[in-house]
Amino acid sequence: MGRVTPKSRTVLWPLQLLLVASLLGPALFFAYTAWEDYRRIREHADERIERALDVVQEHSLKAFQTIERTMAETNEVLRGLTPEQILAEEVRLQGRLRRTQDALPHIEAIWVFDKAGHPLVSSTILPVPRDLDNSERDYFKVQAEQDAGTYIGRTITSKVGNIRFFVVSQRRPTQDGSFDGIVAVSVRPEYFRDYYGRISRALADSISLIRSDGEFLARYPSRGNEPLQLTPGNILLPAIQSSAQSGFITAVSQIDTIERRIGYRKIPDYPVYVTTGIETASVWRELWSEMGQLLAFGLPATLGLFAISLLALQRTRSFHAEVERREMAEAALKQAQRLEAVGHLTGGVAHDFNNLLMVVKGSVDRLRRYPMEERQKRSLDAIDTAAGRGASLVRQLLSFSRQQTHEPEVVDLSQYLLDLRDMLRSSLRGDIAIDMRLPPDLWNTKVDLNELELAILNIAVNARDAMPDGGRLLIEAWNLTLRDPDVLGLQGEFIALSLTDTGSGIPEDVLPHVFEPFYTTKAVGKGTGLGLSQVYGFAKQSGGTATALAEAGRGTTITLYLPRTIEAATDASAPIPEPPVRSGNGHILLVEDNPDIAEVTRLSLEEIGFRVTHAADARAALMVFRSGTRIDLVFSDIVMPGDLNGVDLARIIRSEQPSLPVLLATGYSNVAQAAMDDGFTILRKPYDTAELWASIDKILGLVALKAIA
């Protein structure tokens, strides 16, 4: 090998840099991606903890408020009665207390004690053991020393029956404020543990109810009946004793020695906290799972790039050893030509590979609709799996970005609204954020899904128009029992679905008219005044109603009240047959330069029932479009040869015939982004037949919706 000349160094140092970068770059990228993924997973875990805290805090608050009302009711029943009178009417009073206890599953017993700590009446024992002395119990001693209000005692074992519970107590009211005994409600920790166990599968793996002094009142998972107390060294104890309302910590549990990310929150008006936790190990498992997938693709590519870079460096050195007398310009030119060719090759191969995958996936989808042997099915499955993996690789290289009956059907609103989010995003502007707050135990309702979707879309469009500078649309739903028919004209169990915007609001004089047909405050040509009237009509026809709350300049809330149904919703995870989503004589103009893709797509569209005209490029498509032929939809690839691409074609069609829907397909995220910014619907390559059918059904459905609105 010859000596390295200055000319050689000039050409070799980029290759040497590329060699180092081929290892250092992916390493830095992997480290950055790992950090970002960890931060995202951690934030997601905190969000789960917050959602769990919301549910558990509300449940606990309602439980303690119910207990407090029970004690107030008991005091009212016993008002003015002396201990002797209470004993004399023990049978009647015990029956009254028993009925109250039976109505509340979390209450173990209701007791009334005299000022010496002896029982006067109980909801569970008749007659009460008068020789029983509970004056040493903390819930009695605290009240005897001073009026402690509502006091939540420690977890104890009953002297009668050997039952574990904690006690909530209040003084019996007297006219002069003296101590005349207490009302004590025994609370079952199992009630809380069972509830925590039900919600832990979806939100958190550890849930606790804990006093501010560190004693656990209830915990899931539990450890038998042994009482649990935080030790002074536990970092959660000073956090809750500092009177902090809420917070997050990461700590190793002294109960099961598992490290968790823990959120805690105080129950309003009570010295009790709820905590929820997620194992940090699960966070790391999720991170390693994602990193493993990245490594599965990235490591071979990195090693391949390093090997190519090393080989290129060695060959270049040998080359310059042989031709060191050649001019520096000639060597540089050849090297530049190589690098340019590699760049074009990378993009070209990825694009062509995407087109190949389109043909493979389309052919597989068509073959699946024919009868075949199990062995042949397995072969098709293997082809489909390989095509899917290839599609994932192409998306990594090219940086990608992203049904309906006319009769009422049972719907799980929690899942339905989540599935509707993407449609709403496409109907709103990019500067409007969509938030959803949906409880996991939301009831089912039975409505016409077409009308429900139209109602939500009408409200969302109104919200969009009220937020010209952007804002936030909050979608909430909750279970509601209406007992007073004079309030909303309804009685029974309902699901309330509200959409709240942060827009300009509605003036007070306009608010009573918003549901009236043809009433609108928009300029001529900007609205029909039928949007919210459809919302109200749908709600009333469904057996509910709709309300509007607004304040000028402060936003608007539209709430739908939909009746509950006890019927089960259709399992969305069950396999759904794939018949053509539309049928008839619709005419689709297919614009695709690749003849193989065009053939597969044409066959799929014709199987649906559409008539298809194929154009190989944008110029040919414009000739068909301007020929007067009726066209119901234009389906075009974006990247095509010639002076016009698919986006240019879509813009021309929109300017000449705005009502004609256009569906664009591409695998390039940067091109797709430009199209989406113009408001066009994008179908990502490679797509299968089901995705194609769904996209066509969706875009034609949206056109119909706009025509109705």
C-alpha positions in Angstrom: 0.0 0.0 0.0 1.4 3.4 -1.0 1.9 6.3 1.3 -1.0 8.6 2.3 -0.6 11.9 0.5 -2.4 15.2 1.4 -4.7 14.5 -1.5 -5.6 11.1 0.0 -6.2 12.6 3.4 -8.6 15.1 1.9 -10.8 12.3 0.6 -10.2 9.8 3.4 -11.1 11.9 6.4 -14.9 12.0 5.5 -14.8 8.3 5.3 -13.0 8.0 8.6 -15.6 10.4 10.1 -18.4 8.3 8.5 -16.8 5.2 10.0 -16.8 6.8 13.5 -20.3 8.3 13.0 -21.6 4.9 11.8 -21.1 3.7 15.4 -21.3 6.9 17.4 -24.4 8.2 15.6 -26.6 5.2 16.2 -25.3 4.9 19.8 -26.2 8.6 20.5 -29.5 8.1 18.7 -30.2 5.0 20.8 -29.3 6.8 24.0 -31.5 9.8 23.1 -34.4 7.5 22.1 -34.0 5.5 25.3 -34.2 8.7 27.4 -37.1 10.1 25.5 -39.0 6.7 25.7 -38.2 6.5 29.4 -39.5 10.0 30.0 -42.6 9.3 27.9 -43.3 6.0 29.7 -42.7 7.6 33.1 -45.1 10.4 32.2 -47.7 7.8 31.1 -47.2 6.0 34.4 -47.8 9.2 36.3 -50.9 9.9 34.2 -52.2 6.4 35.1 -51.5 7.1 38.7 -53.3 10.4 38.5 -56.3 8.7 36.9 -56.3 6.1 39.7 -56.1 8.8 42.3 -59.0 10.6 40.8 -61.2 7.4 41.0 -60.0 6.3 44.4 -60.2 9.8 46.0 -63.7 10.3 44.8 -64.8 6.8 46.0 -63.2 7.3 49.4 -64.7 10.8 49.8 -68.2 9.5 49.0 -67.7 6.6 51.5 -66.7 8.9 54.3 -69.4 11.4 53.5 -71.9 8.6 53.6 -70.6 7.5 57.0 -70.8 11.1 58.3 -74.4 11.3 57.1 -75.2 8.0 58.8 -73.9 9.3 62.1 -75.9 12.5 61.7 -79.0 10.5 60.9 -78.4 8.3 64.0 -77.9 11.4 66.2 -81.2 12.8 64.8 -83.0 9.5 65.6 -81.6 9.6 69.2 -82.1 13.3 69.7 -83.5 14.1 73.2 -83.4 10.4 74.3 -81.7 9.6 77.6 -79.6 6.4 78.0 -82.5 4.8 79.8 -85.0 5.7 77.1 -82.6 4.3 74.4 -82.3 1.1 76.3 -86.1 0.9 76.7 -86.6 1.4 72.9 -83.6 -0.8 72.0 -85.6 -3.1 69.7 -87.1 -0.3 67.6 -83.9 1.6 67.4 -81.9 -1.5 66.5 -84.2 -2.1 63.6 -83.8 1.4 62.4 -80.0 1.2 62.6 -80.0 -2.2 61.0 -81.9 -0.9 57.9 -79.4 1.9 57.5 -76.5 -0.5 57.8 -78.0 -2.9 55.3 -78.2 -0.1 52.7 -74.5 0.7 53.0 -72.1 -2.1 52.0 -69.0 -0.5 53.6 -70.6 -0.3 57.1 -70.0 -3.2 59.4 -72.0 -1.9 62.3 -73.5 1.2 63.9 -73.0 1.6 67.7 -74.1 4.1 70.3 -72.1 4.3 73.5 -72.8 6.2 76.7 -70.3 8.5 78.3 -68.7 5.6 80.2 -68.0 3.6 77.0 -70.8 1.1 77.5 -73.0 0.3 74.5 -76.6 1.6 74.4 -77.8 0.2 71.0 -76.2 -1.5 68.1 -77.3 -2.3 64.5 -75.9 -5.9 64.7 -76.4 -7.2 68.3 -79.7 -7.3 70.2 -79.6 -6.8 73.1 -76.2 -5.1 73.4 -73.8 -6.5 76.0 -74.1 -3.8 78.7 -70.9 -5.0 80.4 -68.9 -4.3 77.3 -66.4 -1.5 78.0 -64.9 0.3 75.0 -63.7 3.4 76.9 -60.1 2.5 76.2 -60.6 2.5 72.4 -58.9 5.4 70.7 -62.1 6.5 68.9 -63.8 6.8 72.3 -61.0 8.3 74.3 -60.3 11.1 71.7 -64.0 12.2 71.8 -64.2 11.9 75.6 -61.2 14.3 76.0 -62.5 16.9 73.5 -64.9 17.2 70.6 -62.8 15.9 67.8 -65.5 16.2 65.2 -65.4 13.3 62.8 -62.6 11.0 64.1 -61.2 8.1 62.0 -59.8 5.5 64.4 -57.2 2.8 64.0 -57.8 -0.6 62.6 -58.9 -2.8 65.5 -60.3 -6.3 66.3 -63.8 -6.4 67.7 -64.4 -7.7 71.2 -67.5 -9.5 69.9 -66.9 -11.7 66.9 -63.2 -11.1 66.3 -63.8 -9.0 63.2 -61.3 -6.5 61.8 -62.5 -2.9 61.1 -61.8 0.7 61.7 -64.2 3.1 63.4 -65.4 6.5 62.5 -66.9 8.3 65.5 -68.6 11.6 66.5 -69.9 12.9 69.8 -73.6 12.8 70.6 -74.8 16.4 70.5 -75.9 18.0 73.8 -77.4 21.4 74.5 -74.6 22.4 76.9 -71.7 20.9 74.9 -70.9 18.3 77.5 -69.8 14.8 76.7 -72.8 12.3 76.6 -71.3 9.4 74.6 -70.6 8.8 71.0 -72.0 7.4 67.8 -69.4 5.0 66.2 -69.6 3.4 62.7 -67.5 0.3 62.1 -66.1 0.3 58.6 -65.1 -2.8 56.7 -61.6 -2.6 55.1 -62.5 -5.4 52.8 -65.0 -3.1 51.1 -62.2 -0.8 50.0 -59.8 -3.7 49.2 -62.3 -5.3 47.0 -62.9 -2.1 45.1 -59.2 -1.4 44.8 -58.7 -4.9 43.4 -61.3 -4.3 40.7 -59.7 -1.1 39.4 -56.1 -2.1 39.9 -56.1 -4.2 36.7 -56.5 -1.1 34.6 -54.9 1.7 36.6 -52.4 0.7 39.3 -51.0 -2.4 41.0 -51.0 -0.9 44.5 -53.8 1.2 46.1 -54.0 2.2 49.8 -56.2 4.1 52.2 -53.9 5.5 54.9 -54.2 7.8 57.9 -52.0 10.8 58.2 -50.0 9.1 61.0 -49.0 6.4 58.6 -51.5 3.6 59.6 -53.1 1.7 56.7 -56.9 1.5 56.9 -57.1 -0.6 53.7 -54.6 -1.8 51.1 -54.5 -3.8 47.9 -52.8 -6.2 47.6 -53.4 -7.0 51.3 -51.3 -9.0 53.7 -53.9 -10.9 55.7 -55.5 -9.2 58.7 -52.2 -7.9 60.1 -52.4 -4.1 60.7 -49.9 -2.1 58.7 -48.0 1.0 59.8 -45.4 3.1 58.0 -42.1 3.1 59.8 -40.5 6.5 60.6 -37.9 5.9 57.9 -40.4 5.6 55.1 -40.3 8.7 52.9 -44.1 8.6 52.3 -44.7 9.3 56.0 -43.1 12.8 56.2 -44.7 13.6 52.8 -48.2 13.1 54.0 -47.6 14.4 57.5 -46.4 17.7 56.0 -50.1 18.4 55.2 -49.3 18.3 51.5 -52.4 17.8 49.5 -50.8 15.6 46.8 -47.5 14.5 45.4 -45.3 11.8 43.8 -42.5 9.7 45.3 -40.5 6.7 44.2 -39.9 4.3 47.1 -39.4 0.7 48.1 -42.5 -0.6 49.9 -41.8 -1.8 53.4 -44.7 -4.2 53.0 -43.7 -6.2 50.0 -40.2 -4.7 49.3 -41.3 -3.7 45.7 -40.1 -0.4 44.4 -43.0 1.7 43.0 -43.8 5.0 41.6 -46.4 6.2 44.1 -48.8 9.1 44.0 -50.7 10.3 47.1 -53.6 12.6 47.6 -55.5 13.9 50.6 -59.2 13.3 50.9 -60.8 16.7 51.3 -61.9 17.5 54.9 -60.5 14.2 56.3 -57.1 13.4 57.8 -56.8 10.5 55.4 -54.8 9.9 52.2 -55.2 7.6 49.2 -52.1 6.3 47.5 -51.7 4.5 44.2 -48.6 3.0 42.8 -47.1 1.3 39.7 -44.0 -1.0 39.9 -41.0 0.7 38.5 -40.0 -2.7 37.1 -43.0 -2.5 34.8 -41.8 0.9 33.5 -38.3 -0.7 32.8 -39.9 -3.7 31.2 -41.9 -1.5 28.8 -38.8 0.5 28.0 -36.7 -2.6 27.3 -39.4 -4.0 25.2 -39.4 -0.9 23.0 -35.6 -0.7 22.9 -35.5 -4.4 22.0 -37.7 -3.7 18.9 -35.5 -0.7 18.0 -32.3 -2.8 18.4 -33.8 -5.6 16.3 -33.9 -3.2 13.4 -31.2 -0.8 14.3 -28.3 -3.1 15.2 -28.2 -5.0 11.9 -28.4 -1.6 10.1 -25.7 -0.1 12.2 -23.4 -3.1 11.7 -24.1 -3.1 8.0 -23.4 0.6 7.8 -20.2 0.2 9.7 -19.1 -2.7 7.5 -19.9 -0.7 4.4 -18.1 2.3 5.7 -15.0 0.2 6.7 -15.0 -1.5 3.3 -15.3 1.8 1.5 -12.5 3.3 3.5 -10.2 0.3 2.8 -11.0 0.3 -0.9 -10.5 4.0 -1.2 -7.1 3.8 0.5 -6.1 1.0 -2.0 -7.4 3.0 -4.8 -5.4 6.1 -3.9 -2.3 4.0 -3.4 -2.6 3.0 -7.0 -3.6 6.3 -8.5 -2.0 8.8 -6.1 -0.6 10.6 -9.2 -4.1 11.4 -10.4 -5.5 14.8 -10.0 -7.3 15.6 -6.7 -10.3 16.9 -8.6 -10.8 13.6 -10.4 -10.7 11.6 -7.2 -13.0 14.0 -5.4 -15.5 14.0 -8.3 -15.6 10.2 -8.3 -16.1 10.1 -4.6 -18.9 12.7 -4.8 -20.6 10.7 -7.5 -20.5 7.6 -5.4 -22.0 9.4 -2.4 -24.8 10.9 -4.5 -25.6 7.6 -6.0 -25.9 6.0 -2.5 -28.3 8.8 -1.5 -30.5 8.3 -4.6 -30.3 4.5 -4.2 -31.5 4.6 -0.6 -34.5 6.7 -1.4 -35.3 4.9 -4.6 -35.0 1.4 -3.1 -37.2 2.4 -0.2 -39.9 3.9 -2.5 -39.7 0.9 -4.8 -39.8 -1.5 -1.9 -42.9 0.3 -0.6 -44.6 -0.3 -4.0 -43.6 -3.9 -3.9 -45.2 -4.3 -0.5 -48.3 -2.7 -1.9 -48.6 -5.4 -4.5 -47.8 -8.1 -2.0 -50.3 -7.0 0.6 -53.0 -6.3 -2.0 -52.5 -9.8 -3.6 -52.5 -11.5 -0.2 -55.8 -9.7 0.7 -57.4 -10.8 -2.6 -56.1 -14.4 -2.2 -57.6 -14.7 1.3 -61.1 -14.3 -0.1 -60.7 -17.6 -2.1 -61.1 -21.1 -0.5 -57.8 -22.7 0.3 -56.1 -25.4 2.3 -54.8 -24.8 5.8 -51.2 -25.1 4.5 -51.9 -22.4 1.9 -53.4 -20.2 4.6 -50.2 -20.5 6.7 -48.1 -19.6 3.7 -50.2 -16.5 3.1 -49.9 -15.6 6.8 -46.1 -15.9 6.5 -46.1 -13.6 3.5 -48.4 -11.1 5.2 -46.2 -11.1 8.3 -43.1 -10.6 6.3 -44.8 -7.8 4.3 -45.8 -6.1 7.6 -42.2 -6.2 8.9 -41.0 -4.8 5.6 -43.5 -2.0 5.9 -42.3 -1.2 9.4 -38.7 -0.9 8.1 -39.7 1.3 5.2 -41.6 3.6 7.6 -38.5 3.9 9.7 -36.5 4.8 6.7 -39.0 7.3 5.2 -40.3 8.8 8.5 -44.0 8.2 8.4 -46.7 10.0 10.3 -49.7 8.3 10.8 -68.2 1.8 10.1 -72.3 2.2 10.3 -75.9 1.1 10.9 -79.0 3.2 10.7 -80.7 1.6 13.7 -80.0 2.0 17.4 -77.4 -0.3 18.8 -75.7 -0.7 22.2 -72.5 1.3 22.5 -69.7 1.5 25.0 -69.2 5.3 25.0 -65.8 5.0 26.6 -64.4 3.0 23.7 -66.5 4.7 21.0 -65.4 8.2 21.9 -61.7 7.1 21.9 -62.2 5.6 18.5 -63.9 8.9 17.3 -60.9 11.1 18.3 -59.1 10.8 15.0 -62.3 11.8 13.0 -62.7 14.8 15.2 -59.0 15.8 14.7 -59.6 15.7 11.0 -62.7 17.9 11.3 -61.0 20.5 13.6 -58.0 22.6 13.0 -54.5 21.7 14.2 -54.5 24.5 16.8 -57.4 22.9 18.7 -56.4 20.3 21.3 -58.9 17.5 22.2 -59.0 16.2 25.8 -61.1 13.3 27.0 -62.1 12.3 30.5 -63.9 9.0 30.5 -64.4 6.8 33.6 -63.6 3.1 33.2 -67.1 2.1 34.6 -69.2 4.2 32.2 -72.6 2.6 31.5 -73.7 1.5 28.1 -76.4 3.4 26.0 -78.4 2.4 23.0 -78.6 5.0 20.2 -78.3 5.4 16.5 -74.5 5.7 15.9 -75.0 7.7 12.7 -76.9 10.4 14.6 -74.6 10.3 17.6 -71.6 10.8 15.4 -73.4 13.6 13.6 -74.3 15.3 16.9 -70.8 15.1 18.2 -69.5 16.5 14.9 -72.0 19.3 14.9 -71.0 20.4 18.4 -67.3 20.1 17.6 -67.7 22.2 14.4 -69.5 24.9 16.4 -66.7 24.8 19.0 -64.1 25.1 16.2 -65.9 28.2 14.8 -66.0 29.7 18.4 -62.2 29.3 18.7 -60.7 31.1 15.6 -57.3 31.4 17.4 -57.2 27.9 18.7 -58.1 26.4 22.0 -59.2 23.2 23.7 -62.2 20.9 23.4 -62.9 18.8 26.5 -65.0 15.7 26.1 -66.3 14.2 29.3 -68.8 11.5 30.2 -70.2 10.2 33.5 -72.9 8.1 35.0 -75.9 10.0 36.4 -79.1 9.1 38.3 -81.9 11.7 37.9 -84.5 11.4 40.7 -86.3 14.8 40.3 -88.3 14.9 37.0 -88.8 18.7 37.4 -85.0 19.4 36.8 -84.5 18.1 33.3 -87.8 16.5 32.6 -86.1 13.1 33.0 -86.0 10.4 35.7 -83.8 7.3 35.8 -80.3 6.3 35.0 -78.5 8.3 32.2 -75.0 8.9 30.8 -74.1 12.5 30.6 -71.9 13.4 27.6 -70.5 16.9 27.5 -68.3 18.9 25.1 -66.7 22.0 26.5 -64.8 24.5 24.4 -62.7 27.5 25.4 -64.1 29.8 22.8 -66.0 33.0 22.7 -69.1 31.6 24.5 -72.7 32.5 23.8 -74.4 35.8 24.9 -77.1 35.5 27.6 -79.9 36.7 25.3 -78.9 34.1 22.6 -78.5 31.0 24.9 -82.2 30.2 25.2 -82.5 30.0 21.3 -79.5 27.8 20.5 -81.5 24.6 20.0 -84.1 26.3 17.8 -84.1 25.2 14.1 -82.6 27.7 11.7 -81.5 30.0 14.5 -77.9 31.1 13.9 -75.7 34.0 14.8 -73.2 33.2 12.0 -72.9 35.3 8.8 -74.9 34.5 5.7 -73.5 31.4 4.1 -71.5 30.4 7.2 -74.2 28.2 8.9 -77.7 26.9 8.5 -78.8 27.0 12.1 -79.6 23.2 12.0 -76.5 21.9 13.8 -77.6 22.2 17.4 -81.2 21.5 16.6 -80.1 18.1 15.3 -78.2 17.6 18.5 -81.3 18.3 20.6 -83.6 16.3 18.3 -81.3 13.3 18.5 -81.1 13.5 22.3 -84.9 13.7 22.7 -85.5 10.9 20.1 -83.1 8.7 22.1 -85.1 9.2 25.3 -82.9 11.9 26.8 -82.3 15.6 26.3 -79.6 18.2 25.7 -78.6 21.3 27.6 -76.4 24.3 26.9 -74.4 26.3 29.4 -72.3 29.3 28.3 -71.0 32.7 29.3 -69.9 35.3 26.8 -66.1 35.1 26.5 -65.8 32.1 28.8 -66.6 29.1 26.5 -69.6 26.8 26.0 -70.7 23.4 27.3 -73.2 21.3 25.4 -74.4 18.2 27.4 -76.3 15.2 26.0 -78.2 13.0 28.5 -78.6 9.5 27.0 -80.5 6.7 28.7 -78.6 3.8 30.2 -79.1 0.3 28.8 -78.2 -2.9 30.6 -77.6 -4.7 27.3 -74.0 -5.6 26.6 -72.1 -3.7 23.9 -70.8 -5.6 20.9 -67.3 -6.9 21.5 -65.1 -4.6 19.3 -62.2 -7.1 19.5 -64.3 -9.9 17.8 -63.3 -10.6 14.1 -65.3 -8.5 11.7 -66.0 -9.8 8.2 -64.7 -7.6 5.4 -67.5 -7.2 2.9 -67.3 -4.2 0.6 -68.1 -1.1 2.6 -70.0 0.5 -0.4 -71.6 -0.9 -3.5 -73.3 0.6 -6.5 -72.3 2.4 -9.6 -69.9 5.0 -8.2 -67.1 6.0 -10.4 -63.5 6.4 -9.0 -60.7 8.0 -10.9 -57.5 6.0 -9.9 -54.3 7.9 -10.5 -51.2 5.6 -10.1 -48.0 5.5 -12.1 -47.0 2.0 -11.0 -49.0 -0.5 -13.2 -48.8 -3.4 -10.6 -50.2 -1.3 -7.8 -52.8 0.2 -10.1 -53.9 -3.3 -11.1 -54.2 -4.6 -7.6 -56.1 -1.4 -6.4 -58.4 -1.5 -9.4 -59.4 -5.1 -8.7 -60.1 -4.3 -5.1 -62.2 -1.2 -5.9 -64.1 -3.2 -8.5 -64.8 -5.9 -6.0 -66.4 -3.3 -3.8 -68.7 -2.3 -6.6 -67.0 0.9 -8.0 -66.4 1.6 -11.6 -62.7 2.5 -12.0 -60.9 4.6 -14.6 -57.1 4.5 -14.3 -54.8 7.4 -15.2 -51.0 6.9 -15.2 -50.1 10.4 -14.2 -51.7 13.7 -13.1 -51.9 15.2 -16.6 -53.8 12.1 -17.8 -56.1 12.4 -14.8 -56.9 16.0 -15.5 -57.9 15.1 -19.0 -60.4 12.5 -17.7 -61.6 14.9 -15.0 -62.2 17.7 -17.5 -63.8 15.4 -20.1 -67.2 15.7 -18.4 -67.2 12.2 -17.1 -69.0 11.9 -13.8 -66.5 11.1 -11.1 -67.5 10.4 -7.4 -64.0 10.2 -5.9 -60.4 10.8 -7.0 -57.9 8.3 -5.5 -54.4 9.4 -6.3 -50.8 8.6 -5.4 -48.8 11.7 -4.3 -45.3 10.9 -5.7 -45.5 10.5 -9.5 -43.3 11.4 -12.4 -44.0 14.5 -14.4 -44.4 18.2 -13.5 -47.5 17.6 -11.4 -47.7 15.4 -8.3 -50.8 14.1 -6.5 -51.0 17.2 -4.2 -50.9 19.5 -7.2 -53.6 17.4 -8.8 -55.8 17.5 -5.7 -55.4 21.3 -5.5 -56.5 21.8 -9.1 -59.5 19.5 -8.6 -60.5 21.4 -5.4 -60.3 24.7 -7.2 -62.4 23.5 -10.1 -64.9 21.3 -8.2 -64.7 21.8 -4.4 -67.4 19.2 -3.7 -65.5 16.3 -5.3 -63.7 14.2 -2.6 -60.1 13.4 -3.1 -58.2 10.6 -1.3 -54.4 10.7 -1.5 -51.9 7.9 -0.9 -48.2 8.1 -0.1 -45.4 6.7 2.0 -43.5 9.9 2.5 -44.3 11.8 5.7 -43.0 15.2 4.5 -45.1 15.1 1.4 -48.1 13.8 3.4 -47.8 16.6 5.9 -48.1 19.2 3.1 -51.2 17.5 1.9 -52.7 17.3 5.4 -52.0 21.0 5.9 -54.2 21.6 2.9 -57.0 19.5 4.4 -56.7 16.4 2.3 -57.3 12.9 3.6 -54.1 10.7 3.5 -53.9 6.9 3.2 -50.6 5.6 4.2 -48.6 3.2 2.1 -48.4 0.3 2.2 -52.1 -0.2 2.9 -54.2 -3.3 2.7 -57.7 -3.7 1.2 -59.5 -3.2 4.5 -57.7 0.1 5.0 -58.5 1.2 1.5 -62.2 0.3 1.9 -62.3 2.1 5.3 -60.7 5.3 4.0 -63.1 5.5 1.0 -66.0 4.8 3.2 -64.9 7.5 5.7 -64.2 10.2 3.1 -67.5 9.6 1.3 -69.2 9.6 4.7 -67.7 12.9 5.7 -68.8 14.5 2.4 -72.4 13.3 3.1 -72.2 14.8 6.6 -71.1 18.2 5.3 -73.9 18.0 2.8 -76.4 17.5 5.6 -74.9 20.2 7.8 
